[in-house]
Amino acid sequence: MSVTGPDIEAAARRLHGHVRRTPILPLELGAFGSHAQLTLKLELLQHSGSFKARGAFNALLSMDVPKAGVVAASGGNHGAAVAFAAQSLGHVAEIFVPSLAAKAKIARIESFGAKVHIIPGAYADALKAAEAHQAATGAIGIHAYDAPATIAGQGTLARELDAQMTQLDTVLVAVGGGGLIGGIAAWFGGRVNVVGVEPKNCPTLESAFRAKAPVDVEVGGVAADSLGAKRIGTLPFAIAKDFVEGVVLVEDDAIVAAQGALWRELRLASEPGGATALAALLSGAYKPAVGEKIAVILCGGNVDPASLTTI
């Protein structure tokens, strides 16, 4: 099952009044040393601190939620989004997070009233535990990225961006499990260049493109708590094959440098995953044409601001 423009339009109607229309920030020519025309999409200002609120609300509003409530596995941001959406809609939620999840993200989830289970290992281990809980209790699962409702919800970000920018050549977007890039690519459908940016330590989409199918990858690095899926989702990959221009890889040092630049120059507190798309430009992994009109998605801000002062 694919996700199409009409699915994203329906999601946008469903989400009205539940999610924020996040602003864009057009930058001056030469910003961050680039000769492109850069615009930042400030999705880190979204409810619960990331784009994930879009998919979580769309999923919950598309289904009948049982008394047992909802369950999700997450590196942090999806869990916070599901917890926030569930609380807003009057449902109970239990979130399973891997032990590598940042303390700030665990606290964020708990602040929205969800019960948190910390599972040793990575995201894949948390997912197994969440699936076992779902089977035992009858709670309904909300997948972080490999589900049509989730992808369509994330696609509303692209629909919104499309209305905010009259001219756009390229969108740079961080990739983990693929829900965000899948939704963005589904909306634009080849009308603009959609380029994925991945940490070299979590290259899910790049590895899938090389193998011509989703494959398992090793997970690690500074952005593993948000971009640390073990493999790209089946549905996002099907969309990416048709509508994603390509993928570039960035080192952890470049991601941290992008975090620092956002804080020093704009006072924007971005988590590593949220700064990964910008890292492609700052590091030279993505080389824009002169005057290229680029939207950079800053997709998450669940970080302890105190940690940014040492970068």
ROKOL-783281 format. One record per residue: residue in one letter; x, y, z of N, C-alpha, C, CB in turn. Coordinates in pm, whole numbers, plus 50000, padded with zeros to 5 digits. Each point is the difference from the previous one (the first is absolute). Glycine has a CB too. Example, Ala and Ser with C-alpha at 12.3 -4.5 7.8 and 13.67 -1.06 7.14 Angstrom:
A513194943150780499115011950000500905012050000498114988350125
S501545022249803500825011950006499235010950073501184993749785
This chain:
M500854988150000499155011950000500885012450000498164987750123
S501595021549785500805012149990499275011750067501044991549787
V499665019750220499435012450054500035010149887500774995050239
T498105011849739499865009349889499645014050049499294981049853
G500725028450054499615013650032498635000950066501385007349811
P497594986050136498705000450066500014994850142499004997249778
D501844992850251500124995150138500565010950091500364976649914
I500595031050034500615010850078499025011550017502274993449916
E496945009549980498955010250012499014996150109500265005949756
A499344981450246499054995350101500625001050139498954984449833
A502345012550177500685001150129500045014550047501394980049943
A498845029349964500055014250037498665004650056501725004049821
R497194991450119498675003650053499814993950139499065001349765
R501394986650252499854993150128500815006750109499624978749877
L501555026450086500925005750099499705014550035501704984449914
H497395021850014499695014150025499605001950147499285003149759
G501405006050307499735002850140500764991350097497805007249928
H502934982750020500764991150087501505002149991498174983649975
V502325021149910501445002349986500255014549960500364975949935
R500875028450083500365013749966500415001149853500745003850237
R498955007849705500565003649869501345006650030497695003049887
T503384989550103501305005150044500555009949897500444978650125
P500285031649923500475010549909501224995749918499125016850161
I501144991049735501254998749926500865012350031498884986249815
L502425012250169500935011050024500915001449877499934996150253
P499745013249655500895002449887501285006950050498015001949841
L503144993350118501275005550045500605009349896500384979550138
E500465029449910500675009349909500984992449910499765018750169
L500484986649712500944993949908501384999250066498705008749801
G501914979850194501304998050064499914994150139500815018849867
A497984979350183499844994050134500674986450005497845012450032
F502844984950078500744987550019501034997649890498004990750117
G502425020249816501014998849897499524994149870501594997950180
S497105001149802499464993749880499685010349892499084981750142
H501095014449730499605008849890498614996349949502415003049937
A496914988150135498614996849968499075009450077500604975849957
Q498135024150007498995007650073499344990350098499615016349805
L500714985350323499584990450101498775004850077502374992650020
T496734998150002498855002350086499914988450098498765013049819
L501114990350308499864989750103498534998050032502265005850095
K497314981849907498654996450045500114996050147499274992449766
L500145015750321500214998850144499034990150063500845023450004
E499274964249954499114989850053500374996050142499634991849768
L501525012650280500354997650139499125007850096502334995749928
L496845013450016499035007450082498644993050007501175021249937
Q498744967050003498754992450000499694994950141500384993349758
H498335004050269499614993550125500884987950026497645008049971
S502754990150152500854989150049501435001049948497974985750010
G502375024849915501375002649964500504994049871500345001450234
S498774992749686500454994649872498824997949906501934988850115
F498405008349759498994997449897499124988150033501545009749833
K498904981850258499304987550028498565002150047502194990250057
A497505021649997498635002550045499014998849886500895015050178
R499534988449701499104999249884499554985649976501145020049899
G499814970950094499664986149977499244993750114501994998449860
A498395005250263499324994350116498545004050005502165000250123
F497565012649858498605004550002499224993849884500715021550108
N499894978249773499274994449886499664985350023501165016349848
A499784976250209499744985950027498874998450102502404994849949
L497675012650161498994998650106498625004749955501805003150168
L498185007349752498715005149952499414991649888500755022650064
S500034967849886499544991549890499474986550049501655011249853
M498374986550278499674986650050499145000850125502134991349904
D497264997550128499294998550127501004995050103497774995349884
V502475012550219500994996450101499324992050111501385020749946
P499124967350085499384991850104500275005650139500224980149852
K499075014350246500175004450138501434997850048497604995050043
A503074994849902501394997150038500955010849953499484975849992
G500055032949921500805011449958500964997149887499805008150227
V501284999649768500954999049889501384996550053498675016849868
V502114977050044501364996350034500895003749883499224981150149
A502015022949881500945003549894501414997250046498445017749913
A502404979149990501444999050023500655012249939499954974650000
S501085030650068500555012649954501395002450057497695009149981
G503144997849939501255005050053499795012350086501174990849802
G497625014550196499675011650083498965009049940502264998850086
N497965006049791499115010049943498624994449965502005011649912
H497964976550028498714994049969499234997050128500954990049789
G499775005350312499364997250128499415012550062501574981350033
A499185029849961499485012650054498775004449922502315006550074
A497734991749795498875004249916498774991650028501605007549824
V498584979450185498864991250030499455003150139500974981949850
A499925020250245499555003350136499215013150001501994987850095
F498525022249834499315012949996498654998749932502215011749995
A497754981449890498754998549926498994992050081501255001249784
A499224988150280499104991750080499425008050117501324979649936
Q499535027950132499535008350111498985010249951502204996950116
S498085009449770499105010149945498644994249964501975012149914
L498024975250042498774993749954499364991150107500915000749769
G499704998850350499394992750111500274985150002498295017049996
H502844978749950500354985850000501214997550089499094997749767
V501014990150286501194996150075501074995449900498624993350204
A502655008449833501084996349911501154993850078499355018349843
E501254971550098501224994050054501055000249890498694985150161
I502495019849873501065002149902501224991850038499145023349951
F501404969449952501184991850020501185006749930498604978850016
V502435024450062501165007149945501264991750022498905022350042
P502074978449867501274993050021500835007150105499954991849764
S500975001050295500815005850106500905011349952499944978150111
L500285022849758500815011149946499235013149989501324983149876
A497385016750150499205012249989500515010750096498014986249932
A501985026350021500475011250081499075002150120501025010849795
K499584992750319499205002450120498995011249980501934992350138
A498465017849783499095011149975498754995249927501945015849992
K498234974349920498864995049924499114991050088501365001249788
I499264991050297499214991750092499175008950093501754981849991
A498875028750059499275009450087498865006649925502095004150131
R498134998949743498975006249916498804990849986501775012749875
I498494974550100498924990249987499204999250130501364986849833
E499355012350278499334998850130499215012550033501814984850077
S498645026849875499275012450029498625000149935502195011950017
F497624979849882498704999349933499134988650055501065009749796
G499344984850319499154990650071500104985549957498535018650029
A502394977949884500134986349954500884991950095499705007649764
K500074979550240500884990950075501144996149908498074991250143
V503165010049905501184997349918500664987150046500345024649961
H500004966849942500754987850025501355001449929497874985850021
I503215013450054501355001249942500544985949973500435022150122
I499864975249750500404986749957501474999949962497664995549919
P503134995250133501424999349962500164998149849500544990650227
G500425016849715500274998449859499615012249918499674975950030
A499985021649844499675010549904498515000249970502294997949900
Y497325010450000498585001549968499344986749968500495022849914
A500204968650012499414987149960499614991750123501385000449790
D499395000650317499694992650122498765005950068502444994450029
A497475018849972498815006450056498754996449921501445018850083
L498714980349785498864996549914499494985950032500905015149819
K500014975550199499584986450036499234999950131501994990849879
A498485016650218499335000650131498635006549987502235001250114
A497675009249805498725006749979499004990749932501195022149984
E499284970449918499124990649929499504989050093501225004849787
A499654990650305499584989950097498945005650095502284989449985
H497915023050058499025006650086498675001749928501865012050118
Q498214991849758498785001849921499224987049989501135018349870
A499584970850103499344987049988499394995450131501604994249819
A499045009250292499524995450130498845008150054502284992350044
T497645020449920499015008950062498865004249908501825008150142
G498364991049728498995004949907500125014849971498534982550083
A502525023749969500255014149964500305000949851500895005150232
I498905006549712500245001849857501375006449979497515002249957
G503234992649947501355004849976500035011349898500844977550055
I500025032249970500225011049907501454999149953498255014950115
H501954980849761501364998349951500635013549971499394977849902
A501915023150124500695012749988500145004849856501214994250206
Y498824996549697500265004549863499444991049891502015010250089
D497734977149938499624990949891498514997050001502284990050009
A496925020649985498544998649999499415011549918500004988450227
P498985008949691499455010549913499545012450075499324982149847
A499995016150266499485011750072501145008650055497944987150060
T503125006249987501155007450050500665008049888500364982550177
I499885011049710500675006649887499155011549947501134978349941
A497565019650046499125010749951500025011950095498534982849887
G501495014550243500095010950096501295007949984498614986750158
Q502505006149827501285007249980499995007749868501204982350134
G498085012649768499935006949872499345013650006499934977949896
T499305024650211499375013250012501055011050020497964989250097
L503235007249950501085009850010500365005249861500884988550207
A499225002349696500335004149863498885008249938501414979549976
R497365016750050498865007749949500055014250053498604979149986
E501725022250141500105013050064501165008149941499034990350210
L502115003349774501175006649942499735004649858501484986050145
D497815005949780499645003249863499205013049992500004975549946
A499145026650152499205012350005500805011950050497984986050038
Q503065011650038500795010850058501075005349906499584990050222
M500885001849683501075004049909499495000249856501714990450158
T498435021149777499535001049862500974993649901498805020950062
Q502474978549975501014993849915500864990750084500025020049845
L500164967850108500754990150076500624990049903498465002750198
D502864995649814500704990349916500254986850071501065019049881
T499354981950247500494988150071499575000450145501964998749845
V497714989650207499734998450143501034990350056497505004549970
L503204999650136500934991350070499334995250127502005012249905
V497964974650114499264994550113500764988250060497825007449897
A502294992450235500664989050069499174987349988501075016250160
V499624972449838499334987149984500384990750115499995002949751
G498984990950308500194989450096499304987649946500155016350196
G498604981749848499204989149945499335003449869499644992550229
G500285020649740499495004049870498615006049996501404982749917
G497945018650198498645005449997499945014249951499464985050186
L501495023449857499975014149960500355001649852500625006550233
I500464987449723500375001649860498974993249909502435000950065
G496964988449984498944993649922498815009149980500744978050088
G498845028750020498875009249989500325012149915499254992450222
I501965013049794500405011749920500104996449853501255009150197
A499374979549773500154995849860498644996749938502284991150052
A496835003050025498674996849949499245012749962499964979350142
W500205031249939499295012549968500575006649875499515003050243
F501804998449750500595007149887499994991749872501435012550161
G498634974549850499844991449884500935003149885497694997750067
G503545006349964500975002949895500015014449953499744977049933
R499385031650121499975014149957501215007850048497524998950002
V503064997050111501245005950050500954988650034498805020750091
N502484982449922500974990050039499914997650151501525006749809
V498194981150229499984996250141501264991850025497445000150013
V503425004950076501294993650026500064995850146501125013749819
G499154973650204500144994950135501395002550054498294982849950
V501805019750180501285001850067500044990250118500165024649930
E500884967150072500114989950104501375000650067498394985549875
P501685011350255501314998150063500684987849940499175010750214
K502144989949772500734988449950499834988050093501665015349891
N497984987550234499824989150096498594994049998501705011150140
C497374994549781498644994549989499515001549855499515005850244
P501124988049658499665002649859498894991149947502345007249966
T496464994050087498934990749963499575001449854499235000650237
L500515011649718499515001949864501124998249898498245015750087
E502934989449942501134998449908500324985249979500935022150075
S499024970050032500264985649990498904993249920501215000550220
A497545003849802498894994049924500105003249852498575001850203
F501825010549763500175003549860501084991249935499285023750050
R501824974150022501074991849944499574985449984501685015450105
A497544979649992499564986149996498734998049919501064996950221
K498305014449742498724999949927498874993850084501294998449786
A498875002150345498964995150093500425004050141499384980449848
P499665020950245500375002950137500904989150058497865012650028
V503194991550040500934990650064500355005250139500954992949775
D499464997950312500425004050134501355007049994498734980750099
V501435029449989501275007150012500405000450146499505014149795
E501784988350227500475002550137499545013950043502034984949966
V497635016550159499475012750051500935005650106497644992549952
G502725020250034500845006450099500125014949971501264978750034
G499555028150046500265014149976499145009450079500694993449778
V499565019650203499385010350083498505001549975502185011750001
A497344984249882498585001849966499214987150008500665018749853
A499924971050210499354986950001498675000050073502244989849989
D497585019350108498754999950075498825004849916501305003850207
S498965003449683498895004349914500084994449859499885020750135
L501334976349816500164995049864500514985650000500455023349921
G499394969850192500624986950016499134988149969501355010650166
A497824990249731499264988049957500994989949943497925013849952
K501784973450065500914989649951499904998349848499784988450220
R499055014849725499854999549854498915009849959500744975849992
I499315028649884498995009149948498664992749993501745012849868
G497184994150154498684993949991499664995749859499295013850191
T499924975849797499624994849868499205010449921499984976750094
L499045029649970499195009949930500815012549964497994991550123
P502795014349970500825011449960500964996849887499815008250232
F500774979749769500944996649893499304999249864501384987450166
A497405007449834499254999349874499765013949942498914978950080
I500845030850007499825013849954501345006049957498015002750155
A503014994849926501325005849973500564995349866500415001050246
K499344986849718500504994849871499535008549884500014977050095
D498785028349916499415007849890500285014950010498244982849986
F501835022450137499955014650015501135006450082497594997249980
V503374995050066501155005850070501185000649904499194991150223
E501385020849766501085002449904501284992550037499015022449953
G501274976650175501214993250044500205001750149501015003449775
V500104991250274500335000650142501465004150014498284982150055
V502005026650042501385003350035500234996150146500075019149831
L501174977450199500364995650135500885010450068499844976049927
V499965025650203500785009950076500614993450123498505018649918
E502674986550121500684995150119499355005850126502154997849869
D498064995450243499495004950127500535014050032499834976350081
D501445026149889500585013250028499275011149925502214989050039
A497345007949839499275010049921498645002750060501214992549795
I498164997350260498695001850064500145008850123499254977549915
V501755019750166500225008150121500345014449963500804979550122
A499995022149771500345013649955498755007549955502274991949931
A496815001250003498755006349957499155003950119500064986849788
Q499885004650312499315003650124500585012950059499534975750044
G501785024849964500665011650057499755012649920501744985050090
A498285013849777499765011749914498595005350017501664991249837
L497374999950172498615004350020499855007450133499204980649861
W501505014550242499895006450131500715013550002499854977450106
R501375022849843500805012350007499435011149912502014986050047
E497565010549832499605010249904498525003550006501814992049856
L497354998550185498555002449997499314997450133500064993949762
R500715001350335499424996250129498874989849984500615022650089
L499594967949821499074989049981500594987650064499125010049785
A500144984150308500454988150071499524987649925499965012350222
S500944981649704499674988349921500704987750056499695014449797
E499604974450205500654987550034500864995449882498094993750156
P502794996249862500844995749888499214996249874501624992250169
G497324999949847499214996249883499375012049932499554978350109
G500075031649970499385012049945500965008549920498454999650189
A502864999349841501015007949931500654992549885500415012050212
T499234975449770500694991649902499855005149857499644980850151
A499185024149813499805004949864500915012049972497624992050005
L502505017050092500875011649981501474995749993498345014450122
A502024975049948501374995149997500464996549859499684991450231
A499385004649683500364996749862500545012249927498254982249998
L501215029550031500465012449937501305005050063497635005849946
L502414994450186501175005450069501254991849975498485009150173
S501354977849809501154991249981500414998649854499294987850202
G499855016849706500294998249858499544986649945501925014950032
A497414977050050499494987249950498965002249890500424989650225
Y498825021349788499115004249892500525013249946497994988350104
K502285012049767500565011949936498935006549912502334989950004
P497075021150042498925006549924500535008149883498665000950208
A500475001349698500315009249890499865014350051499214983249827
V501465025950106499885014250036498555004449986502395004449925
G497085001350183498625004949997498954989350017500825017649856
E499574969950164499034989250020499125003250121501594983149897
K497125015150087499055003050107499764987350080498895018349861
I501624981750261500034987850082499235002150129502224993849902
A496924996750128499344999650131500694989250083497765007849904
V502674995850215500644990850092499034997350115502345008549938
I497314978850080499044996550104500734998150133498484989249830
L501255019650266500504998350137498924992550075501435021549994
C498734965450017498864991550033499824996950147500304990549780
G500685013150306499814996850141500845008550093499484977249931
G499965026450183500685008550096500004994850142499395018649856
N500464968250161499974994450134501434997550050497754989549954
V502855021350095501374999750045500105008650125500884996249764
D500045000550323500285008550116500805012049951499984980150161
P499465031949843500725011849948501375001950065497795010549956
A502364985250168501295001650067501114992649927498795002550217
S500854986749714501024992249930500555007549878498884979050077
L500375030849873500425007249881501085010450029497724996349907
T502385007750217500995010350034501424994749998498275011150139
T501884975749858501354994149997500434996249860499624991650230
I499495010349670500334996049863500845010949934497874986449982
